[in-house]
Amino acid sequence: MKRILVFSFSFIGDAVLSTTVIQPLRSHYSDTHITFLTGPSPYNLLAKDPQIDAILVYDNRGEHAGFNGRINLIKLLRREKYDLVVNLRDSFIARCIGTEHWGLARGERERHAVTRYLEVLSRHGIDTTDAHPQLQLTETEQVTANRFLKESDVKSEGLLIGVHPGGNWEYKLWSAEKYAQLADNLYREQNTSILLFAGPNERKLQAQVAEKMSNPPILVDIPNLREIAALIAECDVYIGNDTGPMHIAAAVGTPVVALFGSTNHIRSGPYGNKHTVVQSGIDLGCNPCHPGRNPGGCGVGSCAVIDGITVEQVLKVV
């Protein structure tokens, strides 16, 4: 058995994108055990995924913080005696485990993250044809999602559209007013049921969008990320900003309409041909930007680049 450790990520969206390496590794090695190392946030999403054999948490703000914390993590990983480390986060720790190490190539970064991850494998002779990020749901999770829809009186004959107006950075967000207008238009024109999603810290925004809608949506107030993924998998279309659930939607096979403004869709847009990125075309000279990087937010509190996307644009794409 080939024991492989994949160094994944701390953010949910990045961790979902990293699942793209699983299928090629399993196809290449007939008998393999795959462990993912992620941050605490993606743990609950990936821990019960049938395609991953084991998952470990790298908590760089908790037990693995500082020099001693990192040394303890290295000791733990060394004891596992992996045959191969696939280092997708370019981590120095991955080079200290004392086994074969495959890492990212240096150089041009202006490509999709998935493309860069797959190159790690293809440089070592692994066929990555048709590989893409994917989440596998259990039958129980699918049954739970269908029960939720039935109890919410979702119309079986109409379209089911998931809408997530949130995101972890205010400069990524399209306005609550426009999301409400979009949802109302879809309700009138397409005989649509709207699932309105929100993260744990986005309930206020979710309520704002719902209050501005003429037709009440179905509010999804579920903390379990895998149950969220199962509901998104039932949607005919998912609409949202650049955030983790956007990548979850793509990974469960739901067509995505992604609204991008301040961030770079070339590097972090939904991966695959069935998805569409909507942009305004406005260029302020500072976009794309990113939290924590120059300019890292201009202080305005919103971004004209994403504000310039019209409801009509998004309706046409949907």
C-alpha positions in Angstrom: 0.0 0.0 0.0 1.2 3.5 -0.9 0.7 5.8 2.0 0.3 9.4 0.7 0.0 12.6 2.7 -1.5 15.6 0.9 -0.7 19.0 2.4 -4.0 20.8 1.9 -5.1 24.2 3.2 -6.7 26.2 6.0 -9.5 27.9 4.0 -12.5 25.9 2.9 -12.3 26.9 -0.8 -8.6 26.1 -1.1 -9.1 22.8 0.6 -11.9 21.9 -1.8 -9.8 22.7 -4.8 -7.0 20.5 -3.5 -9.3 17.4 -3.8 -8.5 17.5 -7.5 -5.4 15.3 -6.8 -7.3 12.4 -5.3 -8.7 10.7 -8.4 -5.3 10.8 -10.3 -3.4 9.4 -7.4 -5.9 6.6 -6.9 -5.9 5.7 -10.6 -2.1 5.7 -10.7 -1.5 3.7 -7.5 -3.7 0.6 -7.4 -3.5 0.4 -3.6 -3.1 3.6 -1.8 -4.1 5.2 1.5 -4.6 9.0 1.3 -4.4 11.3 4.3 -5.2 15.0 4.0 -3.6 17.6 6.3 -5.9 20.6 6.6 -6.7 23.6 8.8 -9.6 23.3 11.4 -12.2 25.0 9.1 -12.2 22.4 6.3 -11.9 19.5 8.7 -15.7 18.8 9.1 -16.2 19.1 5.3 -13.5 16.6 4.4 -13.4 14.3 7.4 -16.4 12.2 6.3 -15.7 12.3 2.6 -15.6 8.6 1.4 -12.7 9.3 -1.0 -10.3 10.4 1.8 -9.0 7.7 4.1 -7.8 9.9 7.0 -7.6 13.5 7.9 -5.3 15.4 10.2 -5.6 19.0 11.4 -2.8 21.5 11.2 -3.7 24.2 13.7 -1.1 26.9 13.2 -2.9 29.2 15.6 -3.4 26.6 18.3 -1.4 23.5 19.2 0.9 23.8 16.2 1.7 27.5 16.7 5.3 28.6 17.1 8.5 26.7 16.8 7.6 24.0 19.3 4.2 23.4 17.8 5.7 22.9 14.4 8.3 20.5 15.7 5.6 18.5 17.4 3.7 18.3 14.1 6.7 17.1 12.2 7.3 14.4 14.8 3.7 13.3 14.5 3.9 13.1 10.7 7.3 11.3 10.8 5.8 8.6 13.0 3.1 7.9 10.3 5.9 6.7 7.9 4.3 8.1 4.7 5.8 7.0 1.4 5.0 10.3 -0.4 4.1 13.9 0.5 2.2 15.9 -2.0 2.9 19.5 -0.9 0.2 21.8 -2.4 0.6 24.7 0.1 4.4 25.0 -0.5 5.0 24.3 3.2 8.5 24.0 4.6 7.2 21.5 7.2 6.3 19.1 4.3 10.0 19.0 3.4 11.0 17.9 7.0 9.0 14.7 7.1 11.9 12.6 5.7 10.2 11.0 2.7 9.7 11.5 -1.0 8.4 15.1 -1.5 6.4 16.5 -4.5 6.0 20.3 -4.4 4.7 23.2 -6.5 6.8 24.5 -9.4 8.3 27.9 -9.0 7.5 30.6 -11.5 4.3 31.8 -13.2 1.4 31.9 -10.7 -1.1 33.6 -12.9 -3.0 30.4 -13.5 -5.8 28.6 -11.8 -4.8 26.9 -8.6 -6.1 23.6 -9.8 -3.8 23.7 -12.8 -0.8 24.3 -10.5 -1.9 21.4 -8.3 -2.3 19.0 -11.2 1.1 19.9 -12.5 2.6 18.6 -9.3 1.4 15.2 -10.3 1.9 15.4 -14.1 5.6 16.2 -13.6 5.9 12.8 -12.0 4.2 10.9 -14.8 0.7 10.8 -13.4 -2.2 11.1 -15.9 -4.4 14.0 -14.8 -6.9 13.9 -17.7 -10.3 15.1 -16.6 -9.2 15.5 -13.0 -11.2 18.2 -11.1 -12.1 19.1 -7.5 -14.9 16.9 -6.2 -16.7 16.1 -3.0 -18.4 12.8 -2.5 -21.6 12.8 -0.5 -22.9 9.8 1.5 -26.4 8.4 0.9 -27.4 9.6 4.4 -26.4 13.2 3.5 -28.4 13.1 0.3 -31.5 11.7 2.1 -31.2 14.5 4.7 -31.1 17.1 1.9 -34.1 15.7 0.2 -36.0 15.6 3.5 -35.2 19.3 4.1 -36.5 20.3 0.6 -39.7 18.2 1.1 -40.3 19.8 4.5 -39.7 23.2 3.0 -42.4 22.6 0.3 -40.0 23.0 -2.6 -41.8 22.8 -5.9 -40.6 19.6 -7.7 -41.6 20.9 -11.1 -39.7 24.2 -10.9 -36.0 25.2 -10.8 -34.2 25.1 -7.5 -31.5 27.9 -7.3 -29.1 28.3 -4.5 -28.0 31.9 -3.6 -25.2 32.8 -1.2 -24.7 36.5 -0.8 -21.9 36.2 1.7 -18.1 36.0 1.7 -15.3 36.4 4.1 -14.2 39.8 2.8 -16.5 42.8 2.3 -14.8 43.8 -1.0 -15.9 40.6 -2.6 -19.6 41.2 -1.9 -22.3 42.1 -4.4 -25.0 44.2 -2.6 -27.9 42.7 -0.7 -30.3 44.8 -2.7 -29.1 43.3 -6.0 -29.3 39.8 -4.7 -32.9 40.4 -3.6 -33.8 41.9 -7.0 -32.1 38.9 -8.8 -34.0 36.4 -6.7 -37.3 38.1 -7.2 -36.8 38.2 -11.0 -35.9 34.5 -11.0 -39.0 33.7 -8.9 -41.2 35.5 -11.4 -39.7 34.4 -14.6 -38.5 30.9 -14.0 -41.0 29.3 -11.5 -38.1 29.1 -9.1 -37.6 28.1 -5.5 -34.7 30.1 -3.9 -32.5 28.5 -1.2 -30.8 31.4 0.6 -27.5 30.2 2.1 -25.4 31.9 4.8 -22.3 31.1 6.9 -22.4 31.2 10.7 -21.4 34.8 10.7 -23.7 35.9 7.9 -27.1 35.5 9.4 -27.7 39.3 9.4 -26.8 39.6 5.7 -29.1 36.6 5.0 -31.9 38.3 6.8 -31.3 41.6 5.0 -31.6 39.9 1.6 -34.7 38.0 2.6 -36.4 41.2 3.9 -35.8 43.0 0.6 -37.3 40.1 -1.4 -41.0 40.3 -2.4 -41.2 36.5 -2.4 -39.8 34.8 0.7 -36.9 32.5 0.1 -36.1 29.2 1.9 -33.6 30.2 4.6 -30.8 27.6 5.1 -29.6 27.9 8.7 -27.6 24.7 8.9 -24.1 24.6 10.5 -23.0 21.3 9.0 -21.0 21.9 5.9 -21.6 18.5 4.4 -25.4 19.0 4.7 -24.9 22.3 3.0 -23.0 20.6 0.2 -25.8 18.0 -0.2 -28.4 20.8 -0.5 -26.2 22.7 -3.1 -25.9 19.4 -5.0 -29.7 19.4 -5.4 -29.7 22.9 -6.9 -30.0 23.5 -10.7 -27.8 26.5 -10.4 -25.7 28.1 -7.6 -25.1 31.9 -7.5 -22.6 33.6 -5.3 -19.5 35.6 -4.7 -15.9 34.4 -4.5 -16.1 32.2 -1.4 -15.8 28.6 -0.1 -19.4 27.5 -1.0 -18.8 28.6 -4.6 -16.0 25.9 -4.8 -18.2 23.4 -2.9 -20.9 23.9 -5.5 -18.5 23.2 -8.4 -17.1 20.2 -6.6 -20.6 18.6 -6.2 -21.4 19.2 -9.9 -23.8 22.1 -9.6 -23.4 24.8 -12.4 -22.0 27.9 -10.8 -22.6 31.6 -11.6 -19.8 33.3 -9.8 -19.7 37.1 -9.3 -16.2 38.4 -9.2 -14.9 42.0 -8.6 -11.9 42.6 -6.5 -10.4 39.1 -6.6 -8.8 37.2 -9.4 -11.0 34.8 -11.2 -8.2 33.4 -13.2 -6.6 32.0 -10.1 -9.6 31.2 -7.9 -12.7 31.1 -10.1 -15.0 28.0 -10.2 -13.1 25.2 -12.0 -14.7 23.6 -15.0 -16.4 24.5 -18.3 -20.0 24.3 -16.9 -19.4 27.4 -14.7 -19.6 31.1 -15.6 -17.8 34.1 -14.1 -19.7 37.4 -14.2 -17.7 40.7 -14.1 -18.6 44.3 -14.6 -15.6 45.2 -16.8 -14.8 48.2 -14.6 -11.0 48.7 -14.1 -10.0 50.9 -11.3 -6.3 50.2 -11.8 -6.1 48.5 -8.4 -8.0 45.4 -9.1 -7.6 42.5 -8.7 -6.6 42.8 -5.0 -6.7 40.5 -2.1 -7.0 40.7 1.7 -3.7 41.2 3.4 -1.9 42.2 0.2 -1.3 45.7 -1.3 -3.8 47.4 -1.5 -5.6 44.8 0.6 -8.8 46.9 0.7 -9.0 50.6 -0.1 -11.0 51.7 3.0 -14.1 52.5 1.0 -16.0 49.5 2.4 -17.2 48.2 -0.9 -15.8 47.7 -4.4 -17.1 49.5 -7.4 -15.8 46.7 -9.6 -18.3 44.2 -8.3 -21.0 46.9 -7.6 -20.9 47.5 -11.4 -22.3 44.1 -12.1 -26.0 44.5 -13.0 -28.9 42.3 -12.2 -29.7 42.0 -15.9 -26.2 40.6 -16.5 -26.6 37.8 -13.9 -30.1 37.0 -15.0 -29.0 36.5 -18.6 -26.2 34.1 -17.5 -28.6 32.1 -15.2 
